[in-house]
Amino acid sequence: MTDIVIRPIGVIHSPFTDRANMPIQPCGARDTAGTVVVDEALAPGLRDLEGFSHIYLLYHFHMSQGFDLTVVPFMEPAERGLFSTRAPRRPNQIGLSVVRLQRVEGNVLHILGVDVLDGTPLLDIKPYFRAFDVFPDAVSGWAEAHQDKAGDVRSDGRFANPRG
């Protein structure tokens, strides 16, 4: 395999300055306001984004180091395979959140539902399409019985440092 070089296109700002006690998903931060500051040279790429109610943010878990192939996720007491979770300690440390877009001002996006650490490097933005991105018959595997807890569960530091 060849190396892939990805450069941040901006920075996500949120009220969360510590990994402890953060929401674990956007549904736990529904009314939490934040901003996304996109590199000014890339601002023309934000054109027409204002018409979307929601966007995907892809970002780098910049405070995570290492990974384990099995983890105990926040909503479950049992150990699970890493790729069946959204745990932040991953081989490529890529995060994904769907947030509500309030407005675009130049190179700054004002958002609601931000669930990431302040200063998180932004890798990409994708628009949310309700006709493409909703699957009413989707099944959530092991999390099916636990996903209603996601809005109330907070981070507890279990993914802050490598095990061992």
DSSP file with accessible surface (Angstrom, degrees, kcal/mol):
  #  RESIDUE AA STRUCTURE BP1 BP2  ACC     N-H-->O    O-->H-N    N-H-->O    O-->H-N    TCO  KAPPA ALPHA  PHI   PSI    X-CA   Y-CA   Z-CA
    1    1 A M              0   0  242      0, 0.0     2,-0.3     0, 0.0     0, 0.0   0.000 360.0 360.0 360.0 150.6    0.0    0.0    0.0
    2    2 A T        -     0   0  124      1,-0.1     2,-0.1     0, 0.0     0, 0.0  -0.665 360.0-100.7 -99.8 157.2    1.1    3.6   -0.6
    3    3 A D        -     0   0  157     -2,-0.3     2,-0.5     1,-0.0    -1,-0.1  -0.462  30.4-145.6 -72.9 147.3    0.9    6.4    1.9
    4    4 A I        -     0   0  139     -2,-0.1     2,-0.6     2,-0.0    -1,-0.0  -0.963   5.7-150.5-114.5 132.2   -1.9    8.8    1.6
    5    5 A V        +     0   0  103     -2,-0.5     2,-0.4     2,-0.0    -2,-0.0  -0.905  16.7 178.8-106.3 122.0   -1.4   12.4    2.5
    6    6 A I        -     0   0   98     -2,-0.6    -2,-0.0     0, 0.0   117,-0.0  -0.993   9.4-161.4-122.6 128.8   -4.4   14.3    3.8
    7    7 A R        -     0   0  186     -2,-0.4    -2,-0.0   116,-0.1     0, 0.0  -0.892  27.6-107.0-109.1 139.1   -4.1   18.0    4.9
    8    8 A P        -     0   0   76      0, 0.0   115,-0.2     0, 0.0     3,-0.1  -0.290  19.8-160.2 -59.4 145.5   -6.7   19.7    7.1
    9    9 A I        -     0   0   38    113,-3.1    30,-3.1     1,-0.2     2,-0.3   0.399  67.8 -32.5-104.7  -2.4   -8.9   22.1    5.3
   10   10 A G  E     -AB  38 122A  11    112,-1.0   112,-2.5    28,-0.3     2,-0.4  -0.975  66.7 -85.8 174.8-165.7   -9.9   24.0    8.5
   11   11 A V  E     -AB  37 121A  53     26,-2.3    26,-2.9    -2,-0.3     2,-0.5  -0.993  23.3-138.6-136.1 139.1  -10.5   23.7   12.2
   12   12 A I  E     -AB  36 120A   0    108,-3.0   107,-2.0    -2,-0.4   108,-0.9  -0.843  19.0-159.6 -97.2 130.8  -13.7   22.8   14.2
   13   13 A H  E     +A   35   0A  69     22,-3.6    22,-1.8    -2,-0.5   105,-0.1  -0.927  20.4 156.1-113.2 136.7  -14.3   24.9   17.3
   14   14 A S        -     0   0   14     -2,-0.4    20,-0.1    20,-0.2   104,-0.1  -0.914  54.8-104.7-145.2 171.2  -16.6   23.8   20.1
   15   15 A P  S    S+     0   0   81      0, 0.0     2,-0.8     0, 0.0   102,-0.1   0.538  90.6 102.2 -78.7  -1.6  -17.1   24.5   23.8
   16   16 A F        +     0   0   40    100,-0.5   102,-3.6     1,-0.2    -2,-0.2  -0.718  33.0 158.3 -91.6 110.1  -15.3   21.1   24.7
   17   17 A T        +     0   0  119     -2,-0.8     2,-0.4   100,-0.2    -1,-0.2   0.437  64.8  51.5-106.9  -3.3  -11.8   21.7   25.8
   18   18 A D  S    S-     0   0  103      2,-0.2    -1,-0.1     1,-0.1   100,-0.0  -0.997  74.0-136.2-135.9 139.3  -11.4   18.4   27.6
   19   19 A R  S >  S+     0   0   70     -2,-0.4     3,-0.9     2,-0.1   138,-0.3   0.721  79.9  95.2 -68.9 -18.9  -12.1   14.9   26.4
   20   20 A A  T 3  S+     0   0   53      1,-0.2    -2,-0.2   136,-0.1   136,-0.2  -0.493  93.2   6.3 -75.7 139.6  -13.8   13.9   29.6
   21   21 A N  T 3  S+     0   0  114    134,-2.0    -1,-0.2     1,-0.2   135,-0.1   0.723  90.2 143.6  65.4  26.4  -17.6   14.3   29.9
   22   22 A M    <   -     0   0   16     -3,-0.9   133,-2.9     1,-0.1    -1,-0.2  -0.605  60.4 -95.8 -86.6 155.3  -18.1   15.2   26.2
   23   23 A P  B     -G  154   0B   5      0, 0.0   131,-0.2     0, 0.0    -1,-0.1  -0.422  27.3-144.9 -64.2 148.2  -21.1   13.9   24.2
   24   24 A I  S    S+     0   0   23    129,-1.1   130,-0.1   126,-0.5   127,-0.1   0.578  78.5  18.1 -94.3 -11.4  -20.3   10.8   22.3
   25   25 A Q  S >  S-     0   0   37    125,-0.3     3,-2.0   128,-0.2     4,-0.2  -0.975  85.9-102.0-150.1 159.9  -22.5   11.5   19.3
   26   26 A P  G >  S+     0   0   22      0, 0.0     3,-2.1     0, 0.0     6,-0.2   0.819 116.3  67.7 -56.4 -28.9  -24.1   14.6   17.8
   27   27 A C  G >  S+     0   0   41      1,-0.3     3,-0.6     2,-0.2   124,-0.1   0.764  97.7  53.8 -65.5 -19.5  -27.5   13.6   19.3
   28   28 A G  G <  S+     0   0   11     -3,-2.0    -1,-0.3     1,-0.2     3,-0.1   0.422 114.1  41.5 -89.3   0.6  -26.0   14.2   22.7
   29   29 A A  G X  S+     0   0    2     -3,-2.1     3,-2.2    -4,-0.2    84,-0.7  -0.053  70.5 143.1-134.1  31.4  -25.1   17.8   21.6
   30   30 A R  T <  S+     0   0  154     -3,-0.6    70,-0.1     1,-0.3    -2,-0.1   0.815  81.5  29.9 -46.8 -43.9  -28.2   18.8   19.7
   31   31 A D  T 3  S+     0   0  133     81,-0.2     2,-0.6    82,-0.1    -1,-0.3   0.281  88.9 120.8-103.5  11.3  -28.1   22.4   20.9
   32   32 A T    <   -     0   0   34     -3,-2.2    81,-1.7    -6,-0.2    82,-1.6  -0.665  54.5-145.8 -80.8 117.8  -24.4   22.8   21.3
   33   33 A A  E     + C   0 112A  58     -2,-0.6     2,-0.3    79,-0.2    79,-0.2  -0.559  28.7 153.2 -85.6 147.8  -23.2   25.5   19.0
   34   34 A G  E     - C   0 111A  10     77,-2.1    77,-2.5    -2,-0.2     2,-0.3  -0.922  29.9-126.0-155.1 178.8  -19.8   25.6   17.3
   35   35 A T  E     -AC  13 110A  37    -22,-1.8   -22,-3.6    -2,-0.3     2,-0.5  -0.954   3.3-149.1-133.8 155.3  -18.0   26.9   14.3
   36   36 A V  E     -AC  12 109A   0     73,-2.3    73,-2.8    -2,-0.3     2,-0.7  -0.995  13.2-159.6-121.6 119.0  -16.0   25.5   11.5
   37   37 A V  E     -AC  11 108A  49    -26,-2.9   -26,-2.3    -2,-0.5     2,-0.3  -0.908  10.8-160.0-104.1 111.1  -13.3   27.8   10.2
   38   38 A V  E     -A   10   0A   4     69,-3.0   -28,-0.3    -2,-0.7     5,-0.1  -0.679  34.6 -90.0 -90.5 143.5  -12.3   26.7    6.7
   39   39 A D    >>  -     0   0   88    -30,-3.1     3,-2.1    -2,-0.3     4,-0.5  -0.267  37.5-126.6 -50.0 130.3   -9.0   27.8    5.2
   40   40 A E  G >4 S+     0   0  147      1,-0.3     3,-1.1     2,-0.2    -1,-0.2   0.829 108.3  60.9 -55.1 -34.9   -9.7   31.1    3.4
   41   41 A A  G 34 S+     0   0   82      1,-0.2    -1,-0.3     2,-0.1    -2,-0.1   0.758 108.1  45.6 -65.2 -21.2   -8.2   29.8    0.1
   42   42 A L  G X4 S+     0   0   79     -3,-2.1     3,-1.9   -33,-0.2     4,-0.3   0.451  81.6 102.5 -99.5  -2.4  -10.9   27.1    0.1
   43   43 A A  G X<  +     0   0   24     -3,-1.1     3,-2.4    -4,-0.5     4,-0.3   0.824  69.7  65.7 -55.3 -35.5  -13.8   29.4    1.0
   44   44 A P  G >  S+     0   0  103      0, 0.0     3,-1.5     0, 0.0    -1,-0.3   0.819  91.8  66.0 -59.0 -23.8  -15.1   29.5   -2.6
   45   45 A G  G <  S+     0   0   68     -3,-1.9    -2,-0.2     1,-0.3    -3,-0.1   0.624  87.9  68.1 -71.2 -11.5  -15.9   25.8   -2.2
   46   46 A L  G X  S+     0   0   14     -3,-2.4     3,-2.1    -4,-0.3     4,-0.4   0.546  71.6 125.3 -83.2  -7.4  -18.5   26.6    0.4
   47   47 A R  T <  S+     0   0  197     -3,-1.5     0, 0.0    -4,-0.3     0, 0.0  -0.231  77.3  12.4 -55.1 136.8  -20.7   28.2   -2.2
   48   48 A D  T >  S+     0   0  117      1,-0.1     3,-0.7     4,-0.0    -1,-0.3   0.369  95.1 108.4  76.0   0.1  -24.2   26.8   -2.3
   49   49 A L  G X   +     0   0   17     -3,-2.1     3,-2.4     1,-0.2    -2,-0.1   0.825  60.3  76.3 -72.9 -28.8  -23.7   25.0    1.0
   50   50 A E  G 3  S+     0   0  106     -4,-0.4    -1,-0.2     1,-0.3    -3,-0.1   0.763  83.4  66.0 -57.1 -23.6  -26.1   27.4    2.8
   51   51 A G  G <  S+     0   0   76     -3,-0.7     2,-0.4     2,-0.0    -1,-0.3   0.562  85.9  87.8 -77.3  -4.7  -29.1   25.6    1.3
   52   52 A F    <   -     0   0   60     -3,-2.4    49,-0.1     1,-0.1     3,-0.1  -0.779  61.8-157.4 -97.9 138.6  -28.4   22.4    3.2
   53   53 A S  S    S+     0   0   75     -2,-0.4    48,-2.5    75,-0.2     2,-0.3   0.796  79.9  27.0 -81.3 -28.6  -29.8   21.9    6.7
   54   54 A H  E     -D  100   0A  60     74,-0.3    74,-1.9    46,-0.3     2,-0.3  -0.963  64.0-171.9-136.0 151.0  -27.2   19.3    7.7
   55   55 A I  E     -DE  99 127A   0     44,-2.3    44,-2.6    -2,-0.3     2,-0.4  -0.960  24.0-121.5-138.0 154.7  -23.6   18.5    6.7
   56   56 A Y  E     -DE  98 126A  46     70,-3.6    70,-2.0    -2,-0.3     2,-0.5  -0.831  22.4-158.1 -91.0 135.1  -21.1   15.8    7.4
   57   57 A L  E     -DE  97 125A   2     40,-3.1    40,-1.9    -2,-0.4     2,-0.5  -0.972   3.0-164.9-110.9 125.6  -17.9   16.8    9.0
   58   58 A L  E     +DE  96 124A  47     66,-2.5    65,-3.1    -2,-0.5    66,-1.9  -0.952  24.0 165.2-106.7 130.7  -14.9   14.4    8.6
   59   59 A Y  E     -DE  95 122A  10     36,-2.1    36,-3.3    -2,-0.5     2,-0.5  -0.887  38.8-102.5-145.4 169.2  -12.1   15.2   11.0
   60   60 A H  E     -D   94   0A  57     61,-2.3     2,-2.4    -2,-0.3    34,-0.2  -0.852  23.4-135.6-100.0 124.3   -8.9   13.9   12.5
   61   61 A F    >   +     0   0   42     32,-3.1     3,-1.7    -2,-0.5    29,-0.1  -0.526  35.4 176.2 -72.9  76.8   -9.0   12.6   16.1
   62   62 A H  T 3  S+     0   0   65     -2,-2.4    -1,-0.2     1,-0.3    32,-0.0   0.660  70.0  52.4 -67.9 -16.0   -5.9   14.6   16.8
   63   63 A M  T 3  S+     0   0   87     -3,-0.1     2,-0.3     2,-0.0    -1,-0.3   0.459  90.5  97.2 -98.1  -0.9   -5.7   13.7   20.5
   64   64 A S    <   -     0   0   10     -3,-1.7     2,-0.4    24,-0.1    96,-0.1  -0.679  51.3-171.5 -90.9 143.9   -5.9    9.9   19.9
   65   65 A Q        -     0   0  124     -2,-0.3    24,-0.0    94,-0.3    -2,-0.0  -0.996  48.9 -16.1-133.6 139.0   -2.9    7.7   19.8
   66   66 A G        -     0   0   38     -2,-0.4     2,-0.3    25,-0.1    24,-0.1   0.019  66.9-127.9  64.4-175.9   -2.7    4.0   18.8
   67   67 A F        -     0   0   90     96,-0.1     2,-0.4    22,-0.1    23,-0.2  -0.977   4.6-139.7-164.2 160.8   -5.7    1.7   18.6
   68   68 A D        -     0   0   41     21,-0.5    21,-0.0    -2,-0.3    14,-0.0  -0.974  18.4-136.7-125.3 143.8   -7.0   -1.7   19.8
   69   69 A L  S    S+     0   0  108     -2,-0.4    13,-3.0    12,-0.1     2,-0.4   0.662  95.1  43.6 -78.6 -13.5   -8.9   -4.0   17.5
   70   70 A T  E    S+H   81   0C  60     11,-0.3     2,-0.3    12,-0.1    11,-0.2  -0.991  73.0 170.4-128.3 140.8  -11.3   -4.8   20.3
   71   71 A V  E     -H   80   0C   1      9,-2.8     9,-3.6    -2,-0.4    88,-0.0  -0.945  38.7-120.9-141.3 161.0  -12.8   -2.1   22.5
   72   72 A V        -     0   0   48     -2,-0.3     7,-0.2     7,-0.3    86,-0.0  -0.919  41.8-142.9-102.7 104.5  -15.5   -1.7   25.1
   73   73 A P    >   -     0   0    9      0, 0.0     3,-1.4     0, 0.0     9,-0.0  -0.206  19.7-107.6 -68.7 163.2  -17.7    1.0   23.6
   74   74 A F  T 3  S+     0   0   44      1,-0.3    80,-0.1   -50,-0.1    -2,-0.0   0.828 116.4  44.0 -58.5 -36.4  -19.4    3.8   25.6
   75   75 A M  T 3  S+     0   0   30     78,-0.1    -1,-0.3     1,-0.1    74,-0.1   0.361 111.7  55.6 -94.1   7.7  -22.9    2.3   25.3
   76   76 A E    <   -     0   0   18     -3,-1.4     4,-0.1     2,-0.1    -1,-0.1  -0.998  59.9-151.2-146.0 135.2  -22.1   -1.3   25.9
   77   77 A P  S    S+     0   0  114      0, 0.0     2,-0.2     0, 0.0    -1,-0.1   0.652  77.2  85.5 -81.4 -10.9  -20.4   -3.3   28.7
   78   78 A A  S    S-     0   0   40      1,-0.1     2,-0.2    -6,-0.0    -2,-0.1  -0.591  86.5-107.3 -93.2 150.5  -19.2   -6.0   26.3
   79   79 A E        -     0   0  108     -2,-0.2     2,-0.3    -7,-0.2    -7,-0.3  -0.530  42.4-174.2 -72.6 138.2  -16.0   -5.9   24.2
   80   80 A R  E     -H   71   0C  76     -9,-3.6    -9,-2.8    -2,-0.2     2,-0.1  -0.917  33.5 -88.2-131.2 159.5  -16.7   -5.3   20.5
   81   81 A G  E >   -H   70   0C  36     -2,-0.3     3,-2.2   -11,-0.2   -11,-0.3  -0.452  40.3-123.0 -66.8 136.1  -14.6   -5.3   17.3
   82   82 A L  G >  S+     0   0    1    -13,-3.0     3,-1.9     1,-0.3     5,-0.4   0.876 108.8  55.4 -49.4 -44.8  -13.2   -1.8   16.7
   83   83 A F  G 3  S+     0   0  144    -14,-0.3    -1,-0.3     1,-0.3    -2,-0.1   0.561  99.7  60.8 -76.9  -1.9  -14.8   -1.5   13.2
   84   84 A S  G <  S+     0   0   59     -3,-2.2    -1,-0.3    57,-0.0     2,-0.2   0.236 106.9  57.2 -99.4  12.6  -18.3   -2.2   14.7
   85   85 A T  S <  S-     0   0   14     -3,-1.9   -13,-0.0    -4,-0.1    -4,-0.0  -0.795  78.4-128.5-129.6 175.8  -17.9    0.9   16.9
   86   86 A R        +     0   0  168     -2,-0.2    10,-0.1     4,-0.0    -3,-0.1  -0.031  51.5 153.9-113.8  27.5  -17.3    4.6   16.5
   87   87 A A        -     0   0    5     -5,-0.4    -2,-0.1     1,-0.1   -16,-0.0  -0.258  46.4-133.4 -56.4 141.8  -14.4    4.6   19.1
   88   88 A P  S    S+     0   0   25      0, 0.0     2,-1.1     0, 0.0   -27,-0.1   0.724  86.8  83.4 -76.1 -22.8  -12.0    7.5   18.4
   89   89 A R        +     0   0    5      4,-0.1   -21,-0.5    72,-0.1    -2,-0.1  -0.727  65.5 145.2 -85.4 101.5   -8.8    5.4   18.7
   90   90 A R        -     0   0   43     -2,-1.1     3,-0.5   -23,-0.2   -24,-0.1  -0.886  64.8-102.9-135.0 161.6   -8.6    4.0   15.2
   91   91 A P  S    S+     0   0   53      0, 0.0   -25,-0.1     0, 0.0    -1,-0.1   0.876 124.8  23.9 -56.5 -37.2   -5.9    3.1   12.7
   92   92 A N  S    S-     0   0  127      2,-0.1   -31,-0.1    -3,-0.0    -3,-0.0   0.349  96.7-135.9-112.0   4.6   -6.5    6.3   10.7
   93   93 A Q        +     0   0   41     -3,-0.5   -32,-3.1     1,-0.2     2,-0.5   0.814  46.2 157.0  48.8  42.5   -8.1    8.4   13.5
   94   94 A I  E     -D   60   0A  71    -34,-0.2     2,-0.3   -33,-0.1   -34,-0.2  -0.859  22.0-165.3-102.4 129.9  -10.9    9.7   11.2
   95   95 A G  E     -D   59   0A   3    -36,-3.3   -36,-2.1    -2,-0.5     2,-0.4  -0.757   4.0-160.0-110.2 160.6  -14.1   10.9   12.8
   96   96 A L  E     +D   58   0A  80     -2,-0.3     2,-0.3   -38,-0.2   -38,-0.2  -0.997  12.8 169.4-142.6 130.7  -17.5   11.6   11.3
   97   97 A S  E     -D   57   0A   3    -40,-1.9   -40,-3.1    -2,-0.4     2,-0.6  -0.997  26.2-142.7-140.0 143.2  -20.4   13.8   12.6
   98   98 A V  E     +D   56   0A  47     -2,-0.3     2,-0.3   -42,-0.2   -42,-0.2  -0.934  32.8 178.1-101.3 122.4  -23.6   15.0   11.1
   99   99 A V  E     -D   55   0A   2    -44,-2.6   -44,-2.3    -2,-0.6     2,-0.5  -0.849  32.8-106.8-123.8 160.8  -24.3   18.5   12.3
  100  100 A R  E     -DF  54 112A  91     12,-2.7    12,-2.2    -2,-0.3     2,-0.6  -0.754  30.1-138.9 -88.3 127.8  -27.0   21.1   11.6
  101  101 A L  E     + F   0 111A  15    -48,-2.5    10,-0.2    -2,-0.5     3,-0.1  -0.783  23.9 175.8 -90.0 117.6  -25.8   24.0    9.5
  102  102 A Q  E     -     0   0A  94      8,-3.1     2,-0.3    -2,-0.6     9,-0.2   0.902  61.1 -32.9 -85.4 -49.2  -27.1   27.4   10.8
  103  103 A R  E     - F   0 110A  97      7,-1.3     7,-2.9     2,-0.0     2,-0.5  -0.984  47.1-124.4-166.6 163.5  -25.4   29.7    8.4
  104  104 A V  E     - F   0 109A  26     -2,-0.3     2,-0.5     5,-0.2     5,-0.2  -0.972  20.5-178.5-118.4 126.8  -22.3   30.4    6.4
  105  105 A E  E >   - F   0 108A 102      3,-3.1     3,-2.1    -2,-0.5     2,-0.4  -0.888  63.2 -63.3-126.5  98.8  -20.4   33.7    6.9
  106  106 A G  T 3  S-     0   0   61     -2,-0.5   -60,-0.1     1,-0.3    -1,-0.0  -0.456 121.1 -12.7  63.1-115.5  -17.4   33.9    4.5
  107  107 A N  T 3  S+     0   0   28     -2,-0.4   -69,-3.0    -3,-0.1     2,-0.5   0.220 120.2  93.3-101.8  14.6  -15.1   31.0    5.5
  108  108 A V  E <   -CF  37 105A  31     -3,-2.1    -3,-3.1   -71,-0.2     2,-0.5  -0.933  56.4-160.5-115.5 127.6  -17.0   30.3    8.8
  109  109 A L  E     -CF  36 104A   0    -73,-2.8   -73,-2.3    -2,-0.5     2,-0.6  -0.899   9.7-149.2-101.8 130.0  -19.8   27.7    9.2
  110  110 A H  E     +CF  35 103A  29     -7,-2.9    -8,-3.1    -2,-0.5    -7,-1.3  -0.896  28.8 177.5 -99.5 124.5  -22.0   28.2   12.2
  111  111 A I  E     -CF  34 101A   0    -77,-2.5   -77,-2.1    -2,-0.6     2,-0.3  -0.839  26.0-148.9-129.4 161.4  -23.3   24.8   13.4
  112  112 A L  E    S+CF  33 100A  23    -12,-2.2   -12,-2.7    -2,-0.3   -79,-0.2  -0.962  78.1  41.4-125.6 148.4  -25.4   23.0   16.0
  113  113 A G        +     0   0    6    -81,-1.7     2,-0.3   -84,-0.7   -83,-0.2   0.667  69.4 168.0  90.9  21.8  -24.9   19.5   17.3
  114  114 A V        +     0   0    1    -82,-1.6    -1,-0.2   -85,-0.2   -89,-0.1  -0.516  11.6 172.4 -73.9 128.7  -21.1   19.7   17.5
  115  115 A D        +     0   0   13     -2,-0.3     2,-0.3   -91,-0.1    -1,-0.1  -0.037  43.1  99.5-125.7  28.2  -19.7   16.8   19.5
  116  116 A V  S    S-     0   0    6   -103,-0.1  -100,-0.5     1,-0.1     2,-0.1  -0.801  77.6 -91.3-119.4 162.0  -15.9   17.2   18.9
  117  117 A L    >   -     0   0   22     -2,-0.3     3,-1.5     1,-0.1  -100,-0.2  -0.385  51.4 -97.2 -68.3 139.5  -13.0   18.6   20.9
  118  118 A D  T 3  S+     0   0   61   -102,-3.6  -105,-0.2     1,-0.2    -1,-0.1  -0.328 110.5  27.8 -56.8 136.2  -12.2   22.3   20.3
  119  119 A G  T 3  S+     0   0   29   -107,-2.0    -1,-0.2     1,-0.3  -106,-0.2   0.540  80.9 160.1  88.1   9.5   -9.4   22.7   17.8
  120  120 A T  E <   -B   12   0A   5     -3,-1.5  -108,-3.0  -108,-0.9    -1,-0.3  -0.449  44.6-116.0 -68.5 129.7  -10.1   19.5   15.9
  121  121 A P  E     -B   11   0A  24      0, 0.0   -61,-2.3     0, 0.0     2,-0.4  -0.476  25.7-137.5 -68.5 128.3   -8.6   19.5   12.4
  122  122 A L  E     +BE  10  59A   0   -112,-2.5  -113,-3.1    -2,-0.2  -112,-1.0  -0.748  22.6 179.5 -87.5 131.1  -11.3   19.3    9.7
  123  123 A L  E     -     0   0A  27    -65,-3.1     2,-0.3    -2,-0.4   -64,-0.2   0.783  62.0 -18.4 -99.8 -36.0  -10.5   17.0    6.8
  124  124 A D  E     - E   0  58A  65    -66,-1.9   -66,-2.5     2,-0.0     2,-0.4  -0.987  48.0-138.1-165.5 163.4  -13.6   17.4    4.6
  125  125 A I  E     - E   0  57A  24     -2,-0.3   -68,-0.2   -68,-0.2   -70,-0.0  -0.994  19.8-178.3-129.2 135.2  -17.3   18.6    4.4
  126  126 A K  E     - E   0  56A 103    -70,-2.0   -70,-3.6    -2,-0.4     2,-0.1  -0.994  28.0-116.1-132.0 142.8  -20.0   16.7    2.6
  127  127 A P  E     - E   0  55A  41      0, 0.0     2,-0.5     0, 0.0   -72,-0.2  -0.485  25.5-124.2 -75.6 147.8  -23.7   17.8    2.3
  128  128 A Y        -     0   0   55    -74,-1.9     2,-0.6    -2,-0.1   -74,-0.3  -0.817  22.9-162.9 -90.3 125.6  -26.3   15.6    3.8
  129  129 A F    >>  -     0   0   80     -2,-0.5     4,-3.1     1,-0.1     3,-0.7  -0.950  10.4-155.5-111.5 116.1  -28.9   14.5    1.3
  130  130 A R  H 3> S+     0   0  213     -2,-0.6     4,-0.6     1,-0.3    -1,-0.1   0.829  95.3  51.3 -63.3 -30.1  -32.1   13.2    2.8
  131  131 A A  H 34 S+     0   0   88      1,-0.2    -1,-0.3     2,-0.1    -3,-0.0   0.787 121.3  32.3 -76.1 -24.6  -33.0   11.1   -0.2
  132  132 A F  H <4 S+     0   0  128     -3,-0.7    -2,-0.2     1,-0.1    -1,-0.2   0.766 119.1  47.3 -97.6 -34.5  -29.5    9.4   -0.3
  133  133 A D  H  < S+     0   0   47     -4,-3.1     2,-0.5     2,-0.0    -3,-0.1   0.326  90.6  82.8-102.7   6.3  -28.5    9.2    3.4
  134  134 A V     <  +     0   0   71     -4,-0.6     0, 0.0    -5,-0.2     0, 0.0  -0.957  45.6 179.6-115.2 128.6  -31.6    7.8    5.2
  135  135 A F    >   -     0   0  133     -2,-0.5     3,-2.3     1,-0.1    -4,-0.0  -0.850   6.9-170.6-126.5  91.7  -32.2    4.1    5.3
  136  136 A P  T 3  S+     0   0  128      0, 0.0    -1,-0.1     0, 0.0    -2,-0.0   0.782  87.3  50.1 -57.5 -26.2  -35.5    3.5    7.2
  137  137 A D  T 3  S+     0   0  136      2,-0.1    -2,-0.0     0, 0.0     0, 0.0   0.304  82.5 132.2 -96.5  12.2  -34.9   -0.3    7.3
  138  138 A A    <   -     0   0   63     -3,-2.3     2,-0.4     2,-0.0    -3,-0.0  -0.271  44.6-149.2 -64.0 148.2  -31.3    0.0    8.5
  139  139 A V        -     0   0  118      1,-0.0    -2,-0.1     0, 0.0     4,-0.0  -0.961   5.6-150.4-120.7 139.4  -30.2   -2.3   11.4
  140  140 A S    >   -     0   0   49     -2,-0.4     3,-1.5     1,-0.3     4,-0.4  -0.067  25.8-143.0-105.5  32.9  -27.5   -1.2   13.9
  141  141 A G  G >  S-     0   0   52      1,-0.3     3,-1.9     2,-0.2     4,-0.3  -0.066  76.2  -3.6  50.5-137.0  -26.1   -4.6   14.9
  142  142 A W  G >  S+     0   0   49      1,-0.3     3,-0.7     2,-0.1    -1,-0.3   0.782 132.8  61.6 -58.2 -28.0  -25.1   -4.9   18.6
  143  143 A A  G X> S+     0   0   13     -3,-1.5     4,-2.3     1,-0.2     3,-1.7   0.579  74.7  94.4 -79.9  -6.5  -26.0   -1.2   19.2
  144  144 A E  G <4 S+     0   0   92     -3,-1.9     4,-0.3    -4,-0.4    -1,-0.2   0.891  89.7  43.3 -51.5 -42.3  -29.7   -1.8   18.3
  145  145 A A  G <4 S+     0   0   78     -3,-0.7    -1,-0.3    -4,-0.3    -2,-0.1   0.582 123.8  36.8 -80.6  -9.0  -30.6   -2.3   21.9
  146  146 A H  T X4 S+     0   0   35     -3,-1.7     3,-2.3    -4,-0.2     4,-0.3   0.534  82.3  95.8-119.9 -12.8  -28.4    0.6   23.2
  147  147 A Q  G >< S+     0   0   84     -4,-2.3     3,-1.3     1,-0.3     4,-0.3   0.759  75.1  68.8 -64.1 -19.8  -28.6    3.4   20.6
  148  148 A D  G 3  S+     0   0  129     -4,-0.3     3,-0.4     1,-0.3    -1,-0.3   0.715  95.5  58.9 -69.8 -12.5  -31.4    5.2   22.5
  149  149 A K  G X> S+     0   0   87     -3,-2.3     3,-1.9     1,-0.2     4,-1.7   0.627  77.7  92.8 -84.9 -15.7  -28.8    5.9   25.2
  150  150 A A  T <4 S+     0   0    9     -3,-1.3  -126,-0.5    -4,-0.3  -125,-0.3   0.803  80.6  55.4 -56.2 -32.7  -26.4    7.8   22.8
  151  151 A G  T 34 S+     0   0   20     -3,-0.4    -1,-0.3    -4,-0.3    -2,-0.1   0.735 115.4  38.0 -72.6 -19.8  -27.9   11.2   23.6
  152  152 A D  T <4 S+     0   0  140     -3,-1.9    -2,-0.2    -4,-0.1    -1,-0.2   0.666  92.9  96.4-104.1 -21.5  -27.3   10.8   27.4
  153  153 A V     <  -     0   0   31     -4,-1.7  -129,-1.1     1,-0.0     2,-0.3  -0.485  54.8-162.8 -76.0 139.6  -23.9    9.0   27.5
  154  154 A R  B     -G   23   0B  87   -131,-0.2  -134,-0.1    -2,-0.2  -133,-0.1  -0.872  28.3 -93.9-119.4 155.7  -20.7   11.1   28.0
  155  155 A S        -     0   0   19   -133,-2.9  -134,-2.0    -2,-0.3    -1,-0.1  -0.294  30.8-170.5 -66.1 152.1  -17.1   10.2   27.4
  156  156 A D        -     0   0   86   -136,-0.2  -136,-0.1  -135,-0.1    -1,-0.1   0.223  48.9 -96.9-132.1  12.1  -15.2    8.9   30.3
  157  157 A G  S >  S+     0   0   36   -138,-0.3     3,-1.8     1,-0.0     4,-0.5   0.431  82.7 127.7  90.5  -1.2  -11.6    8.8   29.2
  158  158 A R  T 3  S+     0   0   91      1,-0.3     3,-0.1     2,-0.1   -86,-0.1   0.745  81.6  39.3 -64.2 -21.2  -11.5    5.1   28.2
  159  159 A F  T 3  S+     0   0   13      1,-0.1   -94,-0.3   -88,-0.0    -1,-0.3   0.257  89.0  97.4-108.9  12.4  -10.1    6.0   24.7
  160  160 A A  S <  S+     0   0   18     -3,-1.8   -95,-0.2     1,-0.1    -2,-0.1   0.864  90.8  18.6 -70.2 -37.7   -7.7    8.8   25.9
  161  161 A N  S    S-     0   0  109     -4,-0.5    -1,-0.1    -3,-0.1   -72,-0.1  -0.962  90.1 -91.4-135.3 153.4   -4.6    6.7   26.1
  162  162 A P        -     0   0   60      0, 0.0     2,-0.1     0, 0.0   -96,-0.1  -0.278  47.2-111.5 -59.7 145.7   -3.4    3.4   24.6
  163  163 A R              0   0  125     -4,-0.0   -96,-0.1    -5,-0.0    -4,-0.0  -0.404 360.0 360.0 -70.6 157.8   -4.0    0.4   26.7
  164  164 A G              0   0  128     -2,-0.1     0, 0.0     0, 0.0     0, 0.0  -0.437 360.0 360.0 115.7 360.0   -1.1   -1.4   28.3
